[in-house]
Amino acid sequence: MRTTIRAAWTVAALLVAFGSVPRAAAQEGGARFAVLPFENTGSYGQDKEVFTALELGIPEVLSRALDRHPGADVVPSARLNETLRSMRLGPGQRVDAASAAEVGKQAGARYTVTGSFADFYGKFRINARLVDTRTGEIVKVVSNDDPKGQDRTQLAAIIQLVAERLTSAAGLAPYPAGTAPPAIPTDALTAFSRALLHEREGNRAKASEWYQSAIKSFPQFDEARTGLNRVQSP
């Protein structure tokens, strides 16, 4: 299995900016995850820019979902950034399971998550691979494999399901009842992803427009508000 590291530096920087710095360590018996950028393996039915943007948005939302589990945390983005640089893994390079494990190991993670997605005219599927950093082996591939759970309009719920299956595969207890956040509407998540993409490209004005669009669709979208403040600051 392979995945693309494209835009890894941007993902790392954005995670820092969102304040997504995890706890110093997971609870006893917990697990630390390093989430690498996802890859679009062939999607149809939306603008190409949307799919490029989701390569950034999906791992960001997944990282947040993993970090909400009381027994898990995510490698600090600054450390992941440093690790990628030290391994000379830049944008556009591809990484197999053994290399992904080495990234996670050097970054201090117990597991590395790599993944891909495909959207076929509204039928959305995510595949996420949980890699053991100690052995370099893929522990499990998890997906929203039930066709009834592949509706693109429920993208946030799909990502949450993938997070739940990843933490279960890592041997963690289920998420405590009542801890799931309000589901982000897909149009808000897409706008947020496009904002990340334009911010990565240095277009602060366009990024601002998309962050505002995300907030309009979902007023509780704190990450979008943080992004908006960031791109509008001097």
Phi, psi and omega per residue, in radians:
M1 nan 2.437 3.133
R2 -2.278 2.752 3.072
T3 -2.523 2.746 -3.104
T4 -1.598 2.416 3.125
I5 -1.640 0.103 -3.076
R6 -0.881 2.345 3.089
A7 1.200 0.316 -3.115
A8 -1.034 -0.683 -3.116
W9 -1.115 -0.678 -3.132
T10 -1.192 -0.750 3.111
V11 -1.002 -0.782 -3.126
A12 -1.072 -0.816 -3.121
A13 -1.106 -0.693 -3.119
L14 -1.188 -0.649 3.101
L15 -1.079 -0.681 3.088
V16 -1.098 -0.795 -3.088
A17 -1.115 -0.572 -3.134
F18 -1.273 -0.126 -3.055
G19 1.355 0.355 -3.085
S20 -1.493 0.890 3.096
V21 -1.598 2.046 -3.035
P22 -1.259 3.009 3.081
R23 -1.049 2.737 -3.081
A24 -0.989 -0.586 3.079
A25 -2.774 2.673 3.099
A26 -1.223 2.876 3.081
Q27 -1.055 2.813 3.120
E28 -0.964 2.327 -3.110
G29 1.446 0.120 -3.106
G30 -1.571 -2.893 -3.088
A31 -2.578 2.558 3.073
R32 -1.924 2.361 -3.080
F33 -2.021 2.498 2.970
A34 -1.991 2.033 -3.073
V35 -1.789 2.016 3.138
L36 -1.587 2.818 3.137
P37 -1.005 2.588 3.131
F38 -1.593 2.934 -3.100
E39 -2.165 2.353 3.019
N40 -1.424 2.005 -3.051
T41 -1.690 0.166 3.117
G42 2.323 1.667 -3.081
S43 -2.208 2.625 -3.078
Y44 -2.473 2.639 3.027
G45 1.912 -0.128 3.094
Q46 -2.398 2.967 3.076
D47 -1.036 2.525 3.122
K48 -0.988 -0.613 -3.135
E49 -1.057 -0.609 3.139
V50 -1.071 -0.796 -3.105
F51 -1.199 -0.648 3.067
T52 -1.099 -0.710 -3.137
A53 -1.149 -0.665 -3.126
L54 -1.168 -0.369 3.038
E55 -1.063 -0.475 3.079
L56 -1.601 -0.744 -3.028
G57 -1.218 -0.722 -3.102
I58 -1.085 -0.885 3.127
P59 -1.112 -0.536 3.089
E60 -1.126 -0.842 -3.138
V61 -1.186 -0.657 3.099
L62 -1.121 -0.723 3.109
S63 -1.050 -0.755 3.119
R64 -1.099 -0.698 -3.138
A65 -1.148 -0.735 3.101
L66 -1.113 -0.726 -3.077
D67 -1.181 -0.357 3.115
R68 -1.336 -0.281 3.107
H69 -1.233 2.279 -3.083
P70 -1.126 -0.308 -3.132
G71 -1.825 0.204 -3.082
A72 -2.370 2.759 2.920
D73 -2.602 3.042 -3.047
V74 -2.060 2.489 3.123
V75 -0.973 2.284 3.082
P76 -0.955 2.359 -3.041
S77 -1.057 -0.611 3.127
A78 -1.080 -0.678 3.139
R79 -1.237 -0.684 3.097
L80 -1.103 -0.726 3.098
N81 -1.019 -0.811 -3.135
E82 -1.109 -0.685 -3.138
T83 -1.142 -0.785 3.120
L84 -1.053 -0.723 3.135
R85 -1.131 -0.746 -3.116
S86 -1.136 -0.486 3.123
M87 -1.609 0.066 3.120
R88 0.974 0.744 3.083
L89 -1.810 1.819 -3.088
G90 -1.879 -3.121 3.136
P91 -0.974 2.411 3.080
G92 1.556 -0.259 3.115
Q93 -1.381 2.714 -3.107
R94 -2.037 2.633 -3.016
V95 -2.295 2.276 3.067
D96 -1.520 -3.127 -3.052
A97 -1.063 -0.720 -3.121
A98 -1.113 -0.741 3.134
S99 -1.206 -0.677 3.100
A100 -1.068 -0.700 3.106
A101 -1.103 -0.679 -3.138
E102 -1.172 -0.662 3.065
V103 -1.029 -0.874 -3.132
G104 -1.101 -0.717 -3.125
K105 -1.085 -0.818 -3.133
Q106 -1.182 -0.460 3.139
A107 -1.500 -0.070 3.105
G108 1.564 0.361 -3.126
A109 -1.693 2.652 3.014
R110 -1.453 -0.556 -3.135
Y111 -2.381 2.578 2.987
T112 -1.958 2.408 3.098
V113 -1.927 2.147 2.995
T114 -2.079 2.826 -3.109
G115 -2.961 3.070 3.121
S116 -2.594 2.895 3.080
F117 -2.542 2.800 3.066
A118 -2.600 2.345 3.123
D119 -2.092 2.007 3.138
F120 -1.933 1.534 3.118
Y121 0.909 0.805 3.062
G122 1.780 -0.216 3.052
K123 -1.622 1.844 -2.953
F124 -1.899 2.226 3.130
R125 -2.264 2.384 3.074
I126 -2.049 2.345 3.000
N127 -2.051 2.190 3.123
A128 -2.156 2.337 -3.105
R129 -1.897 2.193 3.106
L130 -1.671 1.991 -3.063
V131 -1.869 2.262 3.097
D132 -1.363 2.067 -3.098
T133 -1.273 -0.252 3.138
R134 -1.455 -0.590 -3.067
T135 -1.931 -0.314 -3.073
G136 1.350 0.145 -3.117
E137 -1.694 2.670 3.042
I138 -1.393 2.029 -3.124
V139 -1.228 -0.796 -3.114
K140 -2.877 2.599 2.996
V141 -1.862 2.149 -3.127
V142 -2.004 2.653 -3.063
S143 -2.762 2.827 2.931
N144 -1.523 1.288 -2.966
D145 -1.381 -0.259 3.108
D146 -1.327 2.089 -3.131
P147 -0.960 -0.459 3.127
K148 -1.247 -0.264 -3.130
G149 -1.957 0.617 -3.093
Q150 -2.138 0.367 3.141
D151 -1.367 2.113 -3.102
R152 -1.002 -0.486 3.135
T153 -1.156 -0.219 3.127
Q154 -1.951 0.623 -3.018
L155 -1.048 -0.728 3.134
A156 -1.067 -0.704 3.108
A157 -1.164 -0.621 3.086
I158 -1.091 -0.793 -3.140
I159 -1.109 -0.714 3.113
Q160 -1.097 -0.709 3.108
L161 -1.074 -0.751 3.112
V162 -1.079 -0.720 3.106
A163 -1.074 -0.739 3.130
E164 -1.104 -0.685 -3.135
R165 -1.280 -0.552 3.073
L166 -1.180 -0.800 -3.134
T167 -1.151 -0.622 3.084
S168 -1.137 -0.748 3.125
A169 -1.116 -0.470 3.105
A170 -1.463 0.042 3.082
G171 1.510 0.248 3.139
L172 -1.536 2.723 3.096
A173 -1.200 2.829 3.088
P174 -1.046 2.730 3.040
Y175 -1.012 2.419 3.095
P176 -1.032 2.537 -3.139
A177 -1.068 2.438 3.073
G178 1.426 0.137 -3.101
T179 -1.710 -0.143 -3.135
A180 -1.180 2.317 3.136
P181 -1.307 2.892 3.055
P182 -1.014 2.412 -3.110
A183 -1.179 2.307 3.104
I184 -1.393 2.209 3.083
P185 -1.020 2.554 -3.082
T186 -1.059 -0.645 -3.140
D187 -1.154 -0.564 3.082
A188 -1.239 -0.726 3.133
L189 -1.132 -0.688 3.119
T190 -1.158 -0.760 3.113
A191 -1.083 -0.716 3.106
F192 -1.063 -0.774 3.131
S193 -1.091 -0.723 3.127
R194 -1.165 -0.590 3.068
A195 -1.111 -0.738 3.099
L196 -1.052 -0.730 -3.124
L197 -1.103 -0.822 -3.126
H198 -1.200 -0.574 3.078
E199 -1.165 -0.693 3.091
R200 -1.048 -0.656 -3.109
E201 -1.436 -0.030 3.087
G202 1.501 0.173 3.127
N203 -1.656 1.480 -3.061
R204 -1.155 -0.615 -3.135
A205 -1.121 -0.812 3.133
K206 -1.170 -0.689 3.101
A207 -1.061 -0.726 3.119
S208 -1.035 -0.740 3.136
E209 -1.063 -0.759 -3.099
W210 -1.289 -0.604 3.049
Y211 -1.086 -0.736 3.117
Q212 -1.111 -0.659 3.101
S213 -1.110 -0.719 3.119
A214 -1.103 -0.730 -3.137
I215 -1.177 -0.676 3.110
K216 -1.077 -0.689 -3.140
S217 -1.309 -0.500 -3.080
F218 -2.571 1.528 -3.050
P219 -0.992 -0.407 -3.137
Q220 -1.483 0.165 -3.053
F221 -1.367 1.463 -3.056
D222 -1.093 -0.664 -3.134
E223 -1.107 -0.625 3.111
A224 -1.195 -0.668 3.097
R225 -1.129 -0.699 3.097
T226 -1.097 -0.762 3.118
G227 -1.099 -0.715 3.137
L228 -1.090 -0.776 3.111
N229 -1.081 -0.630 -3.102
R230 -1.171 -0.828 -3.077
V231 -1.313 -0.329 3.128
Q232 -1.633 -0.119 3.137
S233 -1.319 2.633 -3.129
P234 -1.016 nan nan
